[in-house]
């Protein structure tokens, strides 16, 4: 279980999806995109969806998400997304009254009980008193995380010793005469 805090946008795209029988059916799907602006969210969604869309498409909605942190699961079976509303409980030192502040999260899980388990797993490692006040399955199909460094793969490859690199040519491994 990993988490990521960012500015997220909930986006909707309408396109003709190829069905199992080979027919085309117009569908509207929701995706969550990591972006800094509406324009960047639209661009990221189009880039991610290009491989799945063969015809026309239309972005039907973009709005800032009501959450800033997403809990990602490493399990393939966790294919649904749940929005959870947690209330953090604090005591006002002056009045000695209980104060609750609401925080929303998006959780990747296979079922509602699994989502609750993941929340307890993550929040159990904190000192914060909290209550899960609401948790609902969302229509989100997937979450697209913005790659901060498009050269990341190249850098990771550069960090490997030369003999482990995939693109090493035979000429690079030859020792020049006289050296």
Contact map, one row per residue, 1 for C-alpha under 8 A:
11100000000000000000000000000000000000000000000000000000000000000000001111000000000000000000000000000000000000000000010000000000000000000000000000000000000000000000000000000000000
11110000000000000000000000000000000000000000000000000000000000000000001110000000000000000000000000000000000000000000000000000000000000000000000000000000000000000000000000000000000
11111000000000000000000000000000000000000000000000000000000000000000111100000000000000000000000000000000000000000000000000000000000000000000000000000000000000000000000000000000000
01111100000000000000000000000000000000000000000000000000000000000000111100000000000000000000000000000000000000000000000000000000000000000000000000000000000000000000000000000000000
00111110000000000000000000000000000000000000000000000000000000000001110000000000000000000000000000000000000000000000000000000000000000000000000000000000000000000000000000000000000
00011111000000000000000000000000010000000000000000000000000000000001100000000000000000000000000000000000000000000000000000000000000000000000000000000000000000000000000000000000000
00001111100000000000000000000000011100000000000000000000000000011001000000000000000000000000000000000000000000000000000000000000000000000000000000000000000000000000000000000000000
00000111110000000000000000000001111100000000000000000000000000011011000000000000000000000000000000000000000000000000000000000000000000000000000000000000000000000000000000000000000
00000011111000000000000000000001111001001000000000000000000001111000000000000000000000000000000000000000000000000000000000000000000000000000000000000000000000000000000000000000000
00000001111100000000000000000111100000000000000000000000000011111000000000000000000000000000000000000000000000000000000000000000000000000000000000000000000000000000000000000000000
00000000111110000000000000000111100000001100100000000000001111100000000000000000000000000000000000000000000000000000000000000000000000000000000000000000000000000000000000000000000
00000000011111000000000000011110000000000000000000000000001111000000000000000000000000000000000000000000000000000000000000000000000000000000000000000000000000000000000000000000000
00000000001111100000000000011100000000000000000000000000111110000000000000000000000000000000000000000000000000000000000000000000000000000000000000000000000000000000000000000000000
00000000000111110000000001111000000000000000000000000000111100000000000000000000000000000000000000000000000000000000000000000000000000000000000000000000000000000000000000000000000
00000000000011111000000001110000000000000000000000001011110000000000000000000000000000000000000000000000000000000000000000000000000000000000000000000000000000000000000000000000000
00000000000001111100000111100000000000000000000000001111100000000000000000000000000000000000000000000000000000000000000000000000000000000000000000000000000000000000000000000000000
00000000000000111110000111100000000000000000000000001000000000000000000000000000000000000000000000000000000000000000000000000000000000000000000000000000000000000000000000000000000
00000000000000011111011110000000000000000000000000000000000000000000000000000000000000000000000000000000000000000000000000000000000000000000000000000000000000000000000000000000000
00000000000000001111111110000000000000000000000000000000000000000000000000000000000000000000000000000000000000000000000000000000000000000000000000000000000000000000000000000000000
00000000000000000111111000000000000000000000000000000000000000000000000000000000000000000000000000000000000000000000000000000000000000000000000000000000000000000000000000000000000
00000000000000000011111000000000000000000000000000000000000000000000000000000000000000000000000000000000000000000000000000000000000000000000000000000000000000000000000000000000000
00000000000000000111111100000000000000000000000000000000000000000000000000000000000000000000000000000000000000000000000000000000000000000000000000000000000000000000000000000000000
00000000000000000111111110000000000000000000000000000000000000000000000000000000000000000000000000000000000000000000000000000000000000000000000000000000000000000000000000000000000
00000000000000011110011111000000000000000000000000000000000000000000000000000000000000000000000000000000000000000000000000000000000000000000000000000000000000000000000000000000000
00000000000000011110001111100000000000000000000000000000000000000000000000000000000000000000000000000000000000000000000000000000000000000000000000000000000000000000000000000000000
00000000000001111000000111110000000000000000000000000000000000000000000000000000000000000000000000000000000000000000000000000000000000000000000000000000000000000000000000000000000
00000000000001111000000011111000000000000000000000000000000000000000000000000000000000000000000000000000000000000000000000000000000000000000000000000000000000000000000000000000000
00000000000111100000000001111100000000000000000000000000000000000000000000000000000000000000000000000000000000000000000000000000000000000000000000000000000000000000000000000000000
00000000000111000000000000111110000000000000000000000000000000000000000000000000000000000000000000000000000000000000000000000000000000000011100000000000000000000000000000000000000
00000000011110000000000000011111000000000000000000000000000000000000000000000000000000000000000000000000000000000000000000000000000000000011110000000000000000000000000000000000000
00000000011100000000000000001111100000000000100000000000000000000000000000000000000000000000000000000000000000000000000000000000000000000001111100000000000000000000000000000000000
00000001111000000000000000000111110000000000000000000000000000001000000000000000000000000000000000000000000000000000000000000000000000000001011100000000000000000000000000000000000
00000001111000000000000000000011111000001001100000000000000000000000000000000000000000000000000000000000000000000000000000000000000000000000001111000000000000000000000000000000000
00000111100000000000000000000001111100001000000000000000000000000000000000000000000000000000000000000000000000000000000000000000000000000000001111000000000000000000000000000000000
00000011100000000000000000000000111111011001000000000000000000000000000000000000000000000000000000000000000000000000000000000000000000000000000001000000000000000000000000000000000
00000011000000000000000000000000011111011000000000000000000000000000000000000000000000000000000000000000000000000000000000000000000000000000000000000000000000000000000000000000000
00000000000000000000000000000000001111111000000000000000000000000000000000000000000000000000000000000000000000000000000000000000000000000000000000000000000000000000000000000000000
00000000100000000000000000000000001111111100000000000000000001100000000000000000000000000000000000000000000000000000000000000000000000000000000000000000000000000000000000000000000
00000000000000000000000000000000000011111110000000000000000000000000000000000000000000000000000000000000000000000000000000000000000000000000000000000000000000000000000000000000000
00000000000000000000000000000000001111111111000000000000000000000000000000000000000000000000000000000000000000000000000000000000000000000000000000000000000000000000000000000000000
00000000101000000000000000000000111111111111100000000000000001000000000000000000000000000000000000000000000000000000000000000000000000000000000000000000000000000000000000000000000
00000000001000000000000000000000000001111111110000000000001001000000000000000000000000000000000000000000000000000000000000000000000000000000000000000000000000000000000000000000000
00000000000000000000000000000000000000111111111000000000000000000000000000000000000000000000000000000000000000000000000000000000000000000000000000000000000000000000000000000000000
00000000000000000000000000000000101000011111111100000000000000000000000000000000000000000000000000000000000000000000000000000000000000000000000101000000000000000000000000000000000
00000000001000000000000000000010100000001111111110000000000000000000000000000000000000000000000000000000000000000000000000000000000000000000000100000000000000000000000000000000000
00000000000000000000000000000000000000000111111111000000000000000000000000000000000000000000000000000000000000000000000000000000000000000000000000000000000000000000000000000000000
00000000000000000000000000000000000000000011111111000000000000000000000000000000000000000000000000000000000000000000000000000000000000000000000000000000000000000000000000000000000
00000000000000000000000000000000000000000001111111100000000000000000000000000000000000000000000000000000000000000000000000000000000000000000000100000000000000000000000000000000000
00000000000000000000000000000000000000000000111111111000000000000000000000000000000000000000000000000000000000000000000000000000000000000000000000000000000000000000000000000000000
00000000000000000000000000000000000000000000011111111100000000000000000000000000000000000000000000000000000000000000000000000000000000000000000000000000000000000000000000000000000
00000000000000000000000000000000000000000000000111111100000000000000000000000000000000000000000000000000000000000000000000000000000000000000000000000000000000000000000000000000000
00000000000000000000000000000000000000000000000011111100000000000000000000000000000000000000000000000000000000000000000000000000000000000000000000000000000000000000000000000000000
00000000000000111000000000000000000000000000000011111111100000000000000000000000000000000000000000000000000000000000000000000000000000000000000000000000000000000000000000000000000
00000000000000010000000000000000000000000000000001111111000000000000000000000000000000000000000000000000000000000000000000000000000000000000000000000000000000000000000000000000000
00000000000000110000000000000000000000000000000000001111100000000000000000000000000000000000000000000000000000000000000000000000000000000000000000000000000000000000000000000000000
00000000000000110000000000000000000000000000000000001111110000000000000000000000000000000000000000000000000000000000000000000000000000000000000000000000000000000000000000000000000
00000000000011110000000000000000000000000000000000001011111000000000000000000000000000000000000000000000000000000000000000000000000000000000000000000000000000000000000000000000000
00000000000011100000000000000000000000000000000000000001111100000000000000000000000000000000000000000000000000000000000000000000000000000000000000000000000000000000000000000000000
00000000001111000000000000000000000000000100000000000000111111000000000000000000000000000000000000000000000000000000000000000000000000000000000000000000000000000000000000000000000
00000000001111000000000000000000000000000000000000000000011111000000000000000000000000000000000000000000000000000000000000000000000000000000000000000000000000000000000000000000000
00000000011110000000000000000000000000000000000000000000001111100000000000000000000000000000000000000000000000000000000000000000000000000000000000000000000000000000000000000000000
00000000111100000000000000000000000001001100000000000000001111110000000000000000000000000000000000000000000000000000000000000000000000000000000000000000000000000000000000000000000
00000000111000000000000000000000000001000000000000000000000011111000000000000000000000000000000000000000000000000000000000000000000000000000000000000000000000000000000000000000000
00000011110000000000000000000000000000000000000000000000000001111100000000000000000000000000000000000000000000000000000000000000000000000000000000000000000000000000000000000000000
00000011110000000000000000000001000000000000000000000000000000111111000000000000000000000000000000000000000000000000000000000000000000000000000000000000000000000000000000000000000
00000000000000000000000000000000000000000000000000000000000000011111000000000000000000000000000000000001000000000000000000000000000000000000000000000000000000000000000000000000000
00000001000000000000000000000000000000000000000000000000000000001111110000000000000000000000000000000011110000000000000000000000000000000000000000000000000000000000000000000000000
00001111000000000000000000000000000000000000000000000000000000001111110000000000000000000000000000000001100000000000000000000000000000000000000000000000000000000000000000000000000
00111100000000000000000000000000000000000000000000000000000000000011111000000000000000000000000000000001110000000000000000000000000000000000000000000000000000000000000000000000000
00111000000000000000000000000000000000000000000000000000000000000011111100000000000000000000000000000000111100000000000000000000000000000000000000000000000000000000000000000000000
11110000000000000000000000000000000000000000000000000000000000000000111110000000000000000000000000000000111100000000000000000000000000000000000000000000000000000000000000000000000
11110000000000000000000000000000000000000000000000000000000000000000011111000000000000000000000000000000001100000000000000000000000000000000000000000000000000000000000000000000000
11000000000000000000000000000000000000000000000000000000000000000000001111100100000000000000000000000000000110000000000000000000000000000000000000000000000000000000000000000000000
10000000000000000000000000000000000000000000000000000000000000000000000111110100000000000000000000000000000000000000000000000000000000000000000000000000000000000000000000000000000
00000000000000000000000000000000000000000000000000000000000000000000000011111100000000000000000000000000000000000000000000000000000000000000000000000000000000000000000000000000000
00000000000000000000000000000000000000000000000000000000000000000000000001111110000000000000000000000000000000000000000000000000000000000000000000000000000000000000000000000000000
00000000000000000000000000000000000000000000000000000000000000000000000000111110000000000000000000000000000011000000000000000000000000000000000000000000000000000000000000000000000
00000000000000000000000000000000000000000000000000000000000000000000000011111111000000000000000000000000000111100000000000000000000000000000000000000000000000000000000000000000000
00000000000000000000000000000000000000000000000000000000000000000000000000011111100000000000000000000000000111000000000000000000000000000000000000000000000000000000000000000000000
00000000000000000000000000000000000000000000000000000000000000000000000000000111110000000000000000000000000111100000000000000000000000001101100000000000000000000000000000000000000
00000000000000000000000000000000000000000000000000000000000000000000000000000011111000000000000000000000011110000000000000000000000000001111110000000000000000000000000000000000000
00000000000000000000000000000000000000000000000000000000000000000000000000000001111100000000000000000000011110010010000000000000000000111100000000000000000000000000000000000000000
00000000000000000000000000000000000000000000000000000000000000000000000000000000111110000000000000000001111000000000000000000000000000111100000000000000000000000000000000000000000
00000000000000000000000000000000000000000000000000000000000000000000000000000000011111000000000000000001111000000000000000000000000111110000000000000000000000000000000000000000000
00000000000000000000000000000000000000000000000000000000000000000000000000000000001111100000000000000111100000000000000000000000000111100000000000000000000000000000000000000000000
00000000000000000000000000000000000000000000000000000000000000000000000000000000000111110000000000000111100000000000000000000000011111000000000000000000000000000000000000000000000
00000000000000000000000000000000000000000000000000000000000000000000000000000000000011111000000000011110000000000000000000000000011110000000000000000000000000000000000000000000000
00000000000000000000000000000000000000000000000000000000000000000000000000000000000001111100000000011110000000000000000000000001111000000000000000000000000000000000000000000000000
00000000000000000000000000000000000000000000000000000000000000000000000000000000000000111110000001111000000000000000000000000001111000000000000000000000000000000000000000000000000
00000000000000000000000000000000000000000000000000000000000000000000000000000000000000011111000001110000000000000000000000000000100000000000000000000000000000000000000000000000000
00000000000000000000000000000000000000000000000000000000000000000000000000000000000000001111100111100000000000000000000000000000000000000000000000000000000000000000000000000000000
00000000000000000000000000000000000000000000000000000000000000000000000000000000000000000111111111100000000000000000000000000000000000000000000000000000000000000000000000000000000
00000000000000000000000000000000000000000000000000000000000000000000000000000000000000000011111110000000000000000000000000000000000000000000000000000000000000000000000000000000000
00000000000000000000000000000000000000000000000000000000000000000000000000000000000000000001111100000000000000000000000000000000000000000000000000000000000000000000000000000000000
00000000000000000000000000000000000000000000000000000000000000000000000000000000000000000001111110000000000000000000000000000000000000000000000000000000000000000000000000000000000
00000000000000000000000000000000000000000000000000000000000000000000000000000000000000000011111111000000000000000000000000000000000000000000000000000000000000000000000000000000000
00000000000000000000000000000000000000000000000000000000000000000000000000000000000000000011101111100000000000000000000000000000000000000000000000000000000000000000000000000000000
00000000000000000000000000000000000000000000000000000000000000000000000000000000000000001111000111110000000000000000000000000000000000000000000000000000000000000000000000000000000
00000000000000000000000000000000000000000000000000000000000000000000000000000000000000001111000011111000000000000000000000000000000000000000000000000000000000000000000000000000000
00000000000000000000000000000000000000000000000000000000000000000000000000000000000000111100000001111100000000000000000000000000000000000000000000000000000000000000000000000000000
00000000000000000000000000000000000000000000000000000000000000000000000000000000000000111000000000111110000000000000000000000000000000000000000000000000000000000000000000000000000
00000000000000000000000000000000000000000000000000000000000000000000000000000000000011110000000000011111000000000000000000000000000000000000000000000000000000000000000000000000000
00000000000000000000000000000000000000000000000000000000000000000010000000000000000011110000000000001111100000000000000000000000000000000000000000000000000000000000000000000000000
00000000000000000000000000000000000000000000000000000000000000000111100000000000001111000000000000000111110000000000000000000000000000000000000000000000000000000000000000000000000
00000000000000000000000000000000000000000000000000000000000000000011111000000000001111000000000000000011111000000000000000000000000000000000000000000000000000000000000000000000000
00000000000000000000000000000000000000000000000000000000000000000010111000000000111100000000000000000001111100000000000000000000000000000000000000000000000000000000000000000000000
00000000000000000000000000000000000000000000000000000000000000000000011100000000111100000000000000000000111110000010011000000000000000000000000000000000000000000000000000000000000
00000000000000000000000000000000000000000000000000000000000000000000011110000111110000000000000000000000011111000010000000000000000000000000000000000000000000000000000000000000000
00000000000000000000000000000000000000000000000000000000000000000000000010001111110000000000000000000000001111110110010000000000000000000000000000000000000000000000000000000000000
00000000000000000000000000000000000000000000000000000000000000000000000000001111000000000000000000000000000111110110000000000000000000000000000000000000000000000000000000000000000
00000000000000000000000000000000000000000000000000000000000000000000000000000101000000000000000000000000000011111110000000000000000000000000000000000000000000000000000000000000000
00000000000000000000000000000000000000000000000000000000000000000000000000000000010000000000000000000000000011111111000000000000000000111000000000000000000000000000000000000000000
00000000000000000000000000000000000000000000000000000000000000000000000000000000000000000000000000000000000000111111100000000000000000000000000000000000000000000000000000000000000
00000000000000000000000000000000000000000000000000000000000000000000000000000000000000000000000000000000000011111111110000000000000000000000000000000000000000000000000000000000000
00000000000000000000000000000000000000000000000000000000000000000000000000000000010000000000000000000000001111111111111000000000000000000000000000000000000000000000000000000000000
00000000000000000000000000000000000000000000000000000000000000000000000000000000000000000000000000000000000000011111111100000000000000000000000000000000000000000000000000000000000
00000000000000000000000000000000000000000000000000000000000000000000000000000000000000000000000000000000000000001111111110000000000000000000000000000000000000000000000000000000000
10000000000000000000000000000000000000000000000000000000000000000000000000000000000000000000000000000000001010000111111111000000000000000000000000000000000000000000000000000000000
00000000000000000000000000000000000000000000000000000000000000000000000000000000000000000000000000000000001000000011111111110000000000000000000000000000000000000000000000000000000
00000000000000000000000000000000000000000000000000000000000000000000000000000000000000000000000000000000000000000001111111110000000000000000000000000000000000000000000000000000000
00000000000000000000000000000000000000000000000000000000000000000000000000000000000000000000000000000000000000000000111111111000000000000000000000000000000000000000000000000000000
00000000000000000000000000000000000000000000000000000000000000000000000000000000000000000000000000000000000000000000011111111100000000000000000000000000000000000000000000000000000
00000000000000000000000000000000000000000000000000000000000000000000000000000000000000000000000000000000000000000000001111111101000000000000000000000000000000000000000000000000000
00000000000000000000000000000000000000000000000000000000000000000000000000000000000000000000000000000000000000000000001111111110000000000000000000000000000000000000000000000000000
00000000000000000000000000000000000000000000000000000000000000000000000000000000000000000000000000000000000000000000000011111110000000000000000000000000000000000000000000000000000
00000000000000000000000000000000000000000000000000000000000000000000000000000000000000000000000000000000000000000000000001111111000000000000000000000000000000000000000000000000000
00000000000000000000000000000000000000000000000000000000000000000000000000000000000000000000000000000000000000000000000000011111100000000000000000000000000000000000000000000000000
00000000000000000000000000000000000000000000000000000000000000000000000000000000000000011000000000000000000000000000000000100111110000000000000000000000000000000000000000000000000
00000000000000000000000000000000000000000000000000000000000000000000000000000000000000011100000000000000000000000000000000000011111000000000000000000000000000000000000000000000000
00000000000000000000000000000000000000000000000000000000000000000000000000000000000001111000000000000000000000000000000000000001111100000000000000000000000000000000000000000000000
00000000000000000000000000000000000000000000000000000000000000000000000000000000000001111000000000000000000000000000000000000000111110000000000000000000000000000000000000000000000
00000000000000000000000000000000000000000000000000000000000000000000000000000000000111100000000000000000000000000000000000000000011111100000000000000000000000000000000000000000000
00000000000000000000000000000000000000000000000000000000000000000000000000000000000111100000000000000000000000000000000000000000001111100000000000000000000000000000000000000000000
00000000000000000000000000000000000000000000000000000000000000000000000000000000000111000000000000000000000000000000000000000000000111110000000000000000000000000000000000000000000
00000000000000000000000000000000000000000000000000000000000000000000000000000000011110000000000000000000000000010000000000000000000111111000000000000000000000000000000000000000000
00000000000000000000000000000000000000000000000000000000000000000000000000000000011100000000000000000000000000010000000000000000000001111100000000000000000000000000000000000000000
00000000000000000000000000000000000000000000000000000000000000000000000000000001111000000000000000000000000000010000000000000000000000111110000000000000000000000000000000000000000
00000000000000000000000000000000000000000000000000000000000000000000000000000001111000000000000000000000000000000000000000000000000000011111000000000000000000000000000000000000000
00000000000000000000000000001100000000000000000000000000000000000000000000000000100000000000000000000000000000000000000000000000000000001111100000000000000000000000000000000000000
00000000000000000000000000001111000000000000000000000000000000000000000000000001100000000000000000000000000000000000000000000000000000000111111000000000000000000000000000000000000
00000000000000000000000000001110000000000000000000000000000000000000000000000001100000000000000000000000000000000000000000000000000000000011111000000000000000000000000000000000000
00000000000000000000000000000111000000000000000000000000000000000000000000000000100000000000000000000000000000000000000000000000000000000001111100000000000000000000000000000000000
00000000000000000000000000000011110000000000000000000000000000000000000000000000000000000000000000000000000000000000000000000000000000000001111110000000000000000000000000000000000
00000000000000000000000000000011110000000001100100000000000000000000000000000000000000000000000000000000000000000000000000000000000000000000011111000000000000000000000000000000000
00000000000000000000000000000000110000000000000000000000000000000000000000000000000000000000000000000000000000000000000000000000000000000000001111100000000000000000000000000000000
00000000000000000000000000000000111000000001000000000000000000000000000000000000000000000000000000000000000000000000000000000000000000000000000111110000000000000000000000000000000
00000000000000000000000000000000000000000000000000000000000000000000000000000000000000000000000000000000000000000000000000000000000000000000000011111100000000000000000000000000000
00000000000000000000000000000000000000000000000000000000000000000000000000000000000000000000000000000000000000000000000000000000000000000000000001111100000000000000000000000000000
00000000000000000000000000000000000000000000000000000000000000000000000000000000000000000000000000000000000000000000000000000000000000000000000000111111000000000000000000000000000
00000000000000000000000000000000000000000000000000000000000000000000000000000000000000000000000000000000000000000000000000000000000000000000000000111111100000000000000000000000000
00000000000000000000000000000000000000000000000000000000000000000000000000000000000000000000000000000000000000000000000000000000000000000000000000001111111000000000000000000000000
00000000000000000000000000000000000000000000000000000000000000000000000000000000000000000000000000000000000000000000000000000000000000000000000000001111111100000000000000000000000
00000000000000000000000000000000000000000000000000000000000000000000000000000000000000000000000000000000000000000000000000000000000000000000000000000111111110000000000000000000000
00000000000000000000000000000000000000000000000000000000000000000000000000000000000000000000000000000000000000000000000000000000000000000000000000000011111111000000000000000000000
00000000000000000000000000000000000000000000000000000000000000000000000000000000000000000000000000000000000000000000000000000000000000000000000000000011111111100000000000000000000
00000000000000000000000000000000000000000000000000000000000000000000000000000000000000000000000000000000000000000000000000000000000000000000000000000001111111110000000000000000000
00000000000000000000000000000000000000000000000000000000000000000000000000000000000000000000000000000000000000000000000000000000000000000000000000000000111111110000100000000000000
00000000000000000000000000000000000000000000000000000000000000000000000000000000000000000000000000000000000000000000000000000000000000000000000000000000011111111000100000000000000
00000000000000000000000000000000000000000000000000000000000000000000000000000000000000000000000000000000000000000000000000000000000000000000000000000000001111111000000000000000000
00000000000000000000000000000000000000000000000000000000000000000000000000000000000000000000000000000000000000000000000000000000000000000000000000000000000111111101100000000000000
00000000000000000000000000000000000000000000000000000000000000000000000000000000000000000000000000000000000000000000000000000000000000000000000000000000000001111111100000000000000
00000000000000000000000000000000000000000000000000000000000000000000000000000000000000000000000000000000000000000000000000000000000000000000000000000000000000011111100100000000000
00000000000000000000000000000000000000000000000000000000000000000000000000000000000000000000000000000000000000000000000000000000000000000000000000000000000000001111100100000000000
00000000000000000000000000000000000000000000000000000000000000000000000000000000000000000000000000000000000000000000000000000000000000000000000000000000000000011111110000000000000
00000000000000000000000000000000000000000000000000000000000000000000000000000000000000000000000000000000000000000000000000000000000000000000000000000000000011011111111100000000000
00000000000000000000000000000000000000000000000000000000000000000000000000000000000000000000000000000000000000000000000000000000000000000000000000000000000000000001111100000000000
00000000000000000000000000000000000000000000000000000000000000000000000000000000000000000000000000000000000000000000000000000000000000000000000000000000000000000000111110000000000
00000000000000000000000000000000000000000000000000000000000000000000000000000000000000000000000000000000000000000000000000000000000000000000000000000000000000000110111111011000000
00000000000000000000000000000000000000000000000000000000000000000000000000000000000000000000000000000000000000000000000000000000000000000000000000000000000000000000001111111000000
00000000000000000000000000000000000000000000000000000000000000000000000000000000000000000000000000000000000000000000000000000000000000000000000000000000000000000000000111111100000
00000000000000000000000000000000000000000000000000000000000000000000000000000000000000000000000000000000000000000000000000000000000000000000000000000000000000000000000011111100000
00000000000000000000000000000000000000000000000000000000000000000000000000000000000000000000000000000000000000000000000000000000000000000000000000000000000000000000000111111100000
00000000000000000000000000000000000000000000000000000000000000000000000000000000000000000000000000000000000000000000000000000000000000000000000000000000000000000000000111111110000
00000000000000000000000000000000000000000000000000000000000000000000000000000000000000000000000000000000000000000000000000000000000000000000000000000000000000000000000001111111000
00000000000000000000000000000000000000000000000000000000000000000000000000000000000000000000000000000000000000000000000000000000000000000000000000000000000000000000000000001111101
00000000000000000000000000000000000000000000000000000000000000000000000000000000000000000000000000000000000000000000000000000000000000000000000000000000000000000000000000000111111
00000000000000000000000000000000000000000000000000000000000000000000000000000000000000000000000000000000000000000000000000000000000000000000000000000000000000000000000000000011111
00000000000000000000000000000000000000000000000000000000000000000000000000000000000000000000000000000000000000000000000000000000000000000000000000000000000000000000000000000001111
00000000000000000000000000000000000000000000000000000000000000000000000000000000000000000000000000000000000000000000000000000000000000000000000000000000000000000000000000000011111
